[in-house]
Amino acid sequence: MGFFDIFKKKSTNVEPEESAVASVASVEEQRAEQEELQAGLEKTKAGFFSKLARAVAGRSTVDADVLDDLEEVLITSDVGVETTVKIIERIEQRVARDKYMNTSELQQILRDEIVSLMDEAHATEGNFGLDAKEGEPYVVMVVGVNGAGKTTTIGKLAAQLKKAGKKVWIGAADTFRAAAIDQLQVWADRAGATMIRQEMGSDPASVAFDTLQSAKANGADVVLIDTAGRLHNKIGLMNELTKIRNVMGKVIPDAPHEVMLVLDGSTGQNAFEQARQFTQATQVTSLAITKLDGTAKGGVVIGISDQFHIPVRYIGIGEGVDQLRIFDRRDFINALFGDEKN
């Protein structure tokens, strides 16, 4: 069972007429979801393209000056320096090959290169994480700094999983903040998930151990383990996360099957630094990037995908439970650039 599979709806013995109605409904649903995604990324889109329009204003060909301005547009849109350099180099190669390239073509060229980079970054997508064995819970350890939206992401994910008919267990292994445990309990109660908690200050690994034992004994489908988000002592963080991983592996071999890093997209370049810290502290296999609806810094999704080659699993584009969305890089690019013209 792959993690995505728990969201897939299976239909059997469907009559042709019912299938046609379902198909129409599906198209309408997809259109609504894309419109919601566009609305969630509106600030990023508006900021990015207003800068791009100023960069090419009054110019007819893509020359060195235009590329210099484009470089500044990408960097100030929080795409990141390394990824920006890659994009500019690729466009320079196309300009050299095609000679007199019109600035009206620049948006499509830029789109092509960003799509290409994101495709390359997700080349190993099918291999990240481990598949859970039949009859054993799928274990996700969630990491990230305090304030990144970690607890909210766990709560929304639990609610979506319960809606999909899954038995969900949550482990409150961030035992250093009473408020974090209480907030997680509110989300668990709202979602209808079972939460395992201990007293504040308890050993986080002990909470994870108890959670997995309970989940396994009760036939849970998915386990979500919250962890502390302290970065002031990287060695301590690394040791703590390693201990949690080792203890979970004693209950369910190969657990955790996935380590999801939650990043606050509105922090821009700070999100890159958080990704560096946590990828050094533990083996991160997927990303959730939150709070994209309230910021013009959505370019971080492009840069983080490229630099860390860790698949973005979810993006948060609003407060609603359903606004934690499974990330589709093509839909993301379409929301920024508009649907691709055939």
Rosetta blueprint (number, residue, H / E / L):
1 M L
2 G L
3 F L
4 F H
5 D H
6 I H
7 F H
8 K L
9 K L
10 K L
11 S L
12 T L
13 N L
14 V L
15 E L
16 P H
17 E H
18 E H
19 S H
20 A H
21 V H
22 A H
23 S H
24 V H
25 A H
26 S H
27 V H
28 E H
29 E H
30 Q H
31 R H
32 A H
33 E H
34 Q H
35 E H
36 E H
37 L H
38 Q H
39 A H
40 G H
41 L L
42 E H
43 K H
44 T H
45 K H
46 A H
47 G H
48 F H
49 F H
50 S H
51 K H
52 L H
53 A H
54 R H
55 A H
56 V H
57 A L
58 G L
59 R L
60 S L
61 T E
62 V L
63 D L
64 A H
65 D H
66 V H
67 L H
68 D H
69 D H
70 L H
71 E H
72 E H
73 V H
74 L H
75 I H
76 T H
77 S L
78 D L
79 V L
80 G L
81 V H
82 E H
83 T H
84 T H
85 V H
86 K H
87 I H
88 I H
89 E H
90 R H
91 I H
92 E H
93 Q H
94 R H
95 V H
96 A H
97 R H
98 D H
99 K L
100 Y L
101 M L
102 N E
103 T H
104 S H
105 E H
106 L H
107 Q H
108 Q H
109 I H
110 L H
111 R H
112 D H
113 E H
114 I H
115 V H
116 S H
117 L H
118 M H
119 D H
120 E H
121 A H
122 H L
123 A L
124 T L
125 E H
126 G H
127 N H
128 F L
129 G L
130 L L
131 D L
132 A L
133 K L
134 E L
135 G L
136 E L
137 P L
138 Y E
139 V E
140 V E
141 M E
142 V E
143 V E
144 G L
145 V L
146 N L
147 G L
148 A L
149 G L
150 K H
151 T H
152 T H
153 T H
154 I H
155 G H
156 K H
157 L H
158 A H
159 A H
160 Q H
161 L H
162 K H
163 K H
164 A L
165 G L
166 K L
167 K L
168 V E
169 W E
170 I E
171 G E
172 A E
173 A L
174 D L
175 T L
176 F L
177 R L
178 A H
179 A H
180 A H
181 I H
182 D H
183 Q H
184 L H
185 Q H
186 V H
187 W H
188 A H
189 D H
190 R H
191 A H
192 G L
193 A L
194 T E
195 M E
196 I E
197 R L
198 Q L
199 E L
200 M L
201 G L
202 S L
203 D L
204 P H
205 A H
206 S H
207 V H
208 A H
209 F H
210 D H
211 T H
212 L H
213 Q H
214 S H
215 A H
216 K H
217 A H
218 N L
219 G L
220 A L
221 D L
222 V E
223 V E
224 L E
225 I E
226 D E
227 T L
228 A L
229 G L
230 R L
231 L L
232 H L
233 N L
234 K H
235 I H
236 G H
237 L H
238 M H
239 N H
240 E H
241 L H
242 T H
243 K H
244 I H
245 R H
246 N H
247 V H
248 M H
249 G H
250 K H
251 V H
252 I L
253 P L
254 D L
255 A L
256 P L
257 H L
258 E E
259 V E
260 M E
261 L E
262 V E
263 L E
264 D E
265 G H
266 S H
267 T H
268 G L
269 Q H
270 N H
271 A H
272 F H
273 E H
274 Q H
275 A H
276 R H
277 Q H
278 F H
279 T H
280 Q H
281 A H
282 T L
283 Q L
284 V L
285 T L
286 S E
287 L E
288 A E
289 I E
290 T E
291 K L
292 L H
293 D H
294 G H
295 T L
296 A L
297 K L
298 G L
299 G L
300 V H
301 V H
302 I H
303 G H
304 I H
305 S H
306 D H
307 Q H
308 F H
309 H L
310 I L
311 P L
312 V E
313 R E
314 Y E
315 I E
316 G E
317 I L
318 G L
319 E L
320 G L
321 V H
322 D H
323 Q H
324 L E
325 R E
326 I E
327 F L
328 D L
329 R H
330 R H
331 D H
332 F H
333 I H
334 N H
335 A H
336 L H
337 F H
338 G L
339 D L
340 E L
341 K L
342 N L
